[in-house]
Amino acid sequence: MTFASIEFLFYFFPLFLVSYFSAKTITTRNYIFLAFSLVFYAAGYTPHIAVLAVSVVVNFFLARAIDRREDRARRTMLIAGVTFNLALLGVFKYTGFLVQNLNLVLEPAGLSLPVPAIGLPLGISFYSFHAISYLADIFKKKVRANGDPAQFALYMCMFPQLVAGPIVRYNTVARQLAKRRTTWGRFSAGTRLFAIGLAWKVLIADELARLVDGIFDTTTSPTFVEAWLGVFSYTLQLYYDFAGYSTMAVGLGVMVGFVLPRNFRVPLTSKSITEFWRRWHMSLSAFLRDYLYIPLGGSRKGETRTYINLWIVFLLCGLWHGASWNFVLWGGYHGMFLALERAWLGRVLERLPGGLAQLYAMLVLMVGWCLFRTNSMPEALEMAQGLIGLNGFYRPSMALGFGLTPLAIGAMVVGSLIGFWQWPRWKILSGEGRLALVTDYAFIGLLLVFCSIWLGGASATPFLYYRF
């Protein structure tokens, strides 16, 4: 089940709202919220709910153990907790990757190991990071361990952010787990955010999907036009798909009294890669900064060590996105530009006109998608060759013929206007502003009706970050 589906919009969510607001106490509402969250998750792939349950139970007791101990015992329990969560993530996400690479080493000796077919539980990359941040903050005495199993389980499992984020720190929602209220103004604000996110996903991202898939998955030796059209369309598709999910998640949270962290702040207007990572997937950037970059030494140990730390963080950021060398190299590619901008390139960019600096950032970003979107290094190299014209300038192709439809072109134009330019008139569509009250309600209603009609004529499309 996804937010952008008829099942969610007309069955699951209305039933949830009726059940939730029928309850009088916050405790009952927490149990209802938790029950619906588990149903939502199980609808994706039921057996994986056992993995989520194990994570919740183990981290609940680890957190209480850390909270009760001091000094060395406290640190030992933290190490045990972080090890458990990383091991859980590693087993399900990286076992096949490790075995494949080990087989490359064993191949000259005529040996090989069977590659296990282990399904990736939905959201494991996100809820594992939730747990790590929770344990680390208890260790640092920023928060106390929650002794209510239902409240902790709800923190880990609430369906708006369970499957694809944002990564929520416990202290962000700690008070709201025990006491929260919903007003009509907050509910309408949440509905507006949900409607905008749904429109981004359904009307922009999904309309570009056929073009992107055709160019990246079925085109061999893409031409200059195909390659640039592919990476440009993918930039818009990924942004509106992932930011659409995050905006819907935040909106759903606001409707029922939770304030979830914002995950995007018009990142396609960035004028450097450094600025891009301050605006893109902000909850992940903050997690990596606080729980990896700063513990490594951050920028406190000299320039050379700072560059190394940046590179380590983004190599691991790439690996977090997927068990593939393509993702690792993509992370290293971004880490390289972050180090260059910190060393000298940032000062050059500050002197450039804003449009040129933004063009630089977007070109770096789009070239990087060659590694991120393709499935292997040969495919990435083919796409890169197309970007510099080594495969020819243009030729008619099935991908362009079937993917470059009037609706896809319209989605590309509207997505570009909203994403690349911060015009006041577009603020409402980019989630940055609001209209007058009556107009706001009309706008929300129109978007929801239009998206529902659109979904009625098509099958639900999974969010791109479900696979991460």
N, C-alpha and C positions, 0 to 999 in steps of 0.2 A: 504494500500500500504506500502511496506517496501523497503529499499534500495536493499535488496537481492531478487529482483523479476524481471521477464521479463518486466512487465509493467513499472517499474521505469527505468531500464537500457536502454530499447530500445524505449520508448515512452515519458514518463514524463521528464526525465533528458535531453535528446537531445533537446526536444522542449524548455525546460527552457533555456539551453545554447544559442540556436539560438536567442530566444527572448531577453534574457538578454544582450548579446553582440551586438545585433543589435541596442540597445538603445545608444544614444550618451551622455546623461547627467546622472549624478549620481542620480538625483531626479527620472527620468524615470525608471532607473534600480531598485531603491528602490521600486517603485510601482509594477514593474514586479515581483521582488523577493517576495514581500508581497502577491501578487495575487496567485502566484504558491504555496507559503507556505500554504495559506488557502485552496487551492484545495487539496494539499497533505494531510492536516489534515482532511478535510471533507471526503476524501476517506476512512478514518478509520471508522468513525461513524458520519454521518452528524449532528445530533442534538446537539452533544457536542460542536460544533463550537460556539454555543450561549454562553456557559459557558466561553470559551476562550475570546470571544468578550467582555463579561461583565467584565472579569478580566482586559483586556487591557484598556477599557474605564475608569473604576473606578480608576485604578492605575495611569493612565495618569493625571487625575485631582487631585488625592491625592498628587502625586509628586509635582505638581505645587503649591498646597496649602502649603505643607511643606516648599518649597523653598521660598515662599513669607513671611513666618511668622518667628518670633523669640521667643526664650525662651520657656515659658510654652505653648503657643499656638502651637509652633513648635512640642513640645513633644506630645501634645494632638493629633495632626494630625498624627504623627508617630504611636502612639498607635492605633488610629482608622484604619490606613492602615494595620498594622500587624494583628490586630484583623479580619479585613475583609478577608485577604488572608488565615489566619488560619481557619476561619469559613468556607470559600468556600471549602478549602481542607477537613475540618472535615465533612461537610455535605455529600459530595460525597464519601469520603473514609472510614469514621468511624461511620456513623450513624447505619448501620446494626450491627457492632461490639458492639457498646454501648447498643443497644436494646437487643441483645442476652445476654449480661452480666447482664443487668438489669432484664431480665426474670429469670435468675438464682436466683436472690435475691427475686423476687416475687413468685417463684414457690411454696415455702412452704405455702403461703397463697392462693394457687390455682388461682393465677392471671398470666396473660401473655399479652404482647403487640405484635401486628403483626410486623414481621420483614420486613421493607421496602426493596423492590428490586430496589436499586439505582445503575445504571451503573456507572462505574468509567471512567471519561473522560480521554482519552489518554494524557499523559504528564502533568497532573495537579500537580503532586508532583514536577515536575521540573519547570514549569512556575510560580507556586506559590512562589517557592524559588527565582526565578529570580526577581520577583516583590518585595519581602521582602528585598533582598540585595540592590536593587535599591533605595527603600525608606529609608533604614537605611543609605546608603552612602550619600544621599542628606541631611538627618538630621545631619550627622557628617561633612557636608560641604566638602566632598571629591569630589563630582561632583555636577553640576547644573542640574536641571530638564530640560529635553528636551522639547522644545516648539513645535516641529514638530510632529504632530500625526502620520504621516507615518513612520518617523524614529523610534519613540518609539514602534509602532506596529511591525515593522520589528525586532527590538531587541527582543521583546517578542515571535514573531511567526516564525522566520526564520526556514525553514523546516529541515536543517541539525541537529539542536540541540533541536528542539521543543518537540519531543516525549520522548526521553530518554537521554537527556543531551549531553555533559557535562553541568553543572550548570555554566552559563556565567555571570560574573560580568559586569555591565554596562560600567564601566571605561575601561574594556578590549577592547570593540568595539566602544566606543563613537566616536572617531575620524574617524573610518572606516565607520560609518553610513553616515558621511558627505563627506568623501573624501577617496577614495581607488583606487588602480590600480592593474591590473593583468598583469604579464609578462609571457612569454612562460615558463621560468624557474620555476616560482611559480605554474603555471598551471600543469606542468609535475610533480612537487613535490607533489601537491595535488592529482593528478591522481594515483601516486605511493602509497600514503597512503590509498586512497580509494581501490585500488586493493588488497593491503595487508589485509585491514580490511574485504573486501568481501571474500577473501580466508579463513581467520580465521573462519568467520561465516559459509560459505557454505561447505568447505572441512574438517573442523575439528569439530566445534560445532554441526552442523546438523547431521554429521555422527555418533556422540556419543549419539544423542537424543534418539534413539530407545532403546539403552542399558540402559541409565539412567532412562527413563520412565518405562521400564519393571521392573527394580529392585525396584524403589521407589513406583510405582503406582500399580503394579499387584502382587508383591511377598509378601507373608505373612511369617513372621518369617524368614527373610533372614539369610542365613548361613554366616560364617566368610568370605568365599571367595566372596559371593555375596555382602555383606555389604561393604567390603573394595573396591571391584571393583566399586560399586555404588558411594561411596563418592569420590573416585579418579577420576572416569569418569566425575562426576558432577563438580568437581573442574575445570577440563579442559573445559567442555562444557560451564559453566557459564563465565569463563574467556574469552574464545575466542568468545563467543556470545556477551558479553557486551563490551569487549575491541574492538571487531570487529566493533560494531556499533559506538563506540566513535572514533575509528580511521577513519572510513568512514566519520563521521560527520566533523572531523577536516579537512580531505582531501577535502571534498566538499566546506568547508569554504575557504580554501586556494585557490581553483580554481577560486573563484570569489572575492578574495581580503580581506577576513576576516581571522584574526588569532584567532582561538578559543583555549581555554586552553586545555592542554594535560590532559587526565584523568587517564592514567595508565603508569607506568614505571616499566616494568617487575616485577610485585609484587610477582610472585611465586619463586623468588630468595631471598625473604626476610628471615632474620635470627632472627626475633622476630615478635610478633603481632604488636608492636609499629611501626616497620619498614614497616610492611605490610600495615598499614593504611596510611602511608606516600606515598605509591606507588599504592594503589588500590582506585579507584573512588576518585581521588585526589580533584576534584572540590567539592564533598560532604564533604570530610574531612576538606577542607579549610573553607567551609561555616559553618560547625558546630563549628569549632575552633573560627572563627571571630565573629559569630553572636549568639553563645550560650555559649561555654566554657569560653571565655574571659569575657563576661558580667556576668557570674555566679561567677567570681572571679579568674578563671583559676588556676594558681599555686601560686597566690600571698598571699593566706590566710592560709598557713601552709599545712603540708603533708596530714592530715586527710581530710581537706576540698578539697584538690586536688583530692584525691581518690573518694570522694563523687561526685565531679563535673564530673570526668571521667565517673563514673557509670551513672549519670543522662543523660549525653550527649549520651551515647551509648544505654541506654534504649530507649531514644527518636529516636535514629538512627534506632534501630530495628523497632519501631512503624512506622517510616516513610516508611520503606520498605513494610509494609503490616499491615492490621487490623486483627491481630491474636496474641494470647499469645505466639505462637511459635516464632514469630519475636521479640517480646519484650524480651523473655528469651534469644534468640540468641544475641540480643544487650547487655543484661546484662552479658552474657557469655564472650563476647569480652571485655566489660568494666572491668570485673574481672581480666582478664589476663593483660590488660593494667595497672591496678593498681598494680598488683603483680610485673610486670616488672619494674615499676617505684620504687617500694618499695625495692626490693632486687633481683628479678629474672633476671633483665636486667644485673646486674653485673656478675651473674653466666654465662649467655649466652655469654658475651664478652670474657670469658676465654675459652669457648669451641671451638673446631675446627669448621670452617665455615660450613662444611657439617652436623655436628651434630646439630648446631643451626638452620640451615635451615630445618632439619628433624623435630625438635621440632615445629617450626612455622607451617609447613605443616600438621603435625599431629593434632595440636590444631585447625587449620583451617578446616580440613576435618571432625573432630568429630563435629564441630559446624554446619556443613551442615545437620546433622541429624535433627536439629531444623529448619533450614532455608528451606530445600527442602520438608519436609513432611508437611502434611495438618493438623495434630493433634498431641497432646502429646502422645497418645498411639502408633501412627505410629513412632514417634521419639524414643520412648523407645524401640520398637521392633528393629529398626535399630541399636540403641546403644547396645542392647543385642547381635545382630549379630556381631558387631565390637569386642566384647570380647569373642566370640565363644560360647555363651550360647544356640544358635540355631543349633549347629553342625558346622562342618568344611566345608563340601561341599556336595551338591547333585545336580544332573542334574535338570534344570528348563527351562521353556519356555523363561524366560527373557534372560538367557544365550544362549539358542539355537537360538533365533531369533535376539538378539541384539549384540552378540559377533561375528560379521561378519568380514571377512578379511579387509573390508574398515574401520570398527570401530577400529580394532586393529591397522591398519596403521595410522589412525587419532590420536590414543592414543600415538603411538610411536613418530610421528612427533611433536605432541603438547607438549609432555614431553621434547623432545630435545630443542624445541624453548623456552618453558616456564620456565623450571627448571635450565637450564644451560646458562650462559652468554658467550658462545663461540664466538670469532670474526667471524667465518664462518656463524653463524646464525643471525648476526646483521641485515642484510637486511630483513630477514623474520620476525624478531621481531619488525620491524619498527624503529630500532635504527641506522641504517646506510644506505649508498647508494652505488651503483655500478658505474662503469664508464658510461658515457653518453649513448653510443650506447647500451651497455649491459642493462642499466637501462630501456630504452624504450622497448627492447625485453622482459625483465622480466615483465614489466607492461602489455604489450600486451598478453603475454602467460598466465598470471594469469587471465586477464579479459576474454579471449577466453575460457579458461578451465572452469572458474566459470560459464560462460554463457551456455556452453554446459551442465554442471551439473544441472543448474537451469532449463534448457529446459526439462529435464527428470523427474522433481519433482515439487511439488507444493511449493509455497513460505511458509516459516516457520516464524512465528512472532518472534521478538526478545524477550528474556526472561524478560528484564526489561520493556517491554510494560505494564506488569501487576502491576508494582510498581508505 
